Amino acid sequence: MEEQQLCKLVHRLYHDESFRQACFNDLESVAASERMEPLVLDVLKKLIPHLALGTSLGPPMWWWHP
């Protein structure tokens, strides 16, 4: 379940500017409205700073491990 939700949300982050800005500004509210699983929210908290800065995300799958 978490993997599917995470994949959908990351896809939206890359392709939906308004969703991306909402996540940058108030991830907790977005998490509540999207009914994110706690693990998904933890992963997105790790990704958001990198996405906001436009930096490389690092080696594949580094963000998935707690």
C-alpha positions as CSV (number, residue, x, y, z in Angstrom):
1,M,0.0,0.0,0.0
2,E,2.7,2.5,1.0
3,E,4.7,1.7,-2.1
4,Q,1.8,2.5,-4.4
5,Q,0.9,5.6,-2.6
6,L,4.5,6.8,-2.6
7,C,4.9,6.2,-6.3
8,K,1.7,8.1,-7.1
9,L,2.7,11.1,-4.9
10,V,6.2,11.3,-6.3
11,H,4.8,11.2,-9.8
12,R,2.5,14.1,-8.8
13,L,5.4,16.0,-7.2
14,Y,7.3,15.9,-10.5
15,H,4.4,16.7,-12.8
16,D,1.9,18.9,-10.8
17,E,3.4,22.3,-9.9
18,S,0.5,23.3,-7.6
19,F,0.7,20.1,-5.7
20,R,4.5,20.5,-5.4
21,Q,4.2,24.0,-4.1
22,A,1.5,22.9,-1.6
23,C,3.9,20.2,-0.3
24,F,6.8,22.7,0.0
25,N,4.6,25.1,1.9
26,D,2.6,22.8,4.2
27,L,3.4,19.1,3.9
28,E,1.4,18.2,7.0
29,S,-1.8,19.6,5.6
30,V,-1.3,17.9,2.3
31,A,-0.5,14.7,4.1
32,A,-3.8,14.9,6.0
33,S,-5.9,15.7,2.9
34,E,-4.2,12.9,0.9
35,R,-4.5,10.5,3.8
36,M,-0.8,9.6,3.6
37,E,0.5,6.6,5.5
38,P,3.1,7.6,8.2
39,L,5.9,5.9,6.3
40,V,5.0,7.8,3.1
41,L,5.0,11.1,5.0
42,D,8.5,10.2,6.4
43,V,9.8,9.5,2.9
44,L,8.3,12.7,1.5
45,K,9.9,14.7,4.3
46,K,13.2,13.4,3.1
47,L,12.5,14.2,-0.5
48,I,10.9,17.6,-0.3
49,P,14.1,19.6,0.6
50,H,15.9,18.0,-2.4
51,L,13.0,18.7,-4.7
52,A,12.8,22.3,-3.5
53,L,16.4,22.9,-4.1
54,G,16.5,21.1,-7.4
55,T,19.4,19.0,-6.3
56,S,20.2,15.5,-7.2
57,L,18.2,12.9,-5.3
58,G,21.2,10.7,-4.7
59,P,21.6,7.0,-5.4
60,P,18.5,5.1,-6.4
61,M,16.1,4.2,-3.6
62,W,18.2,6.0,-0.8
63,W,15.0,7.8,0.4
64,W,13.0,4.6,0.8
65,H,14.9,3.3,3.8
66,P,14.1,4.7,7.3
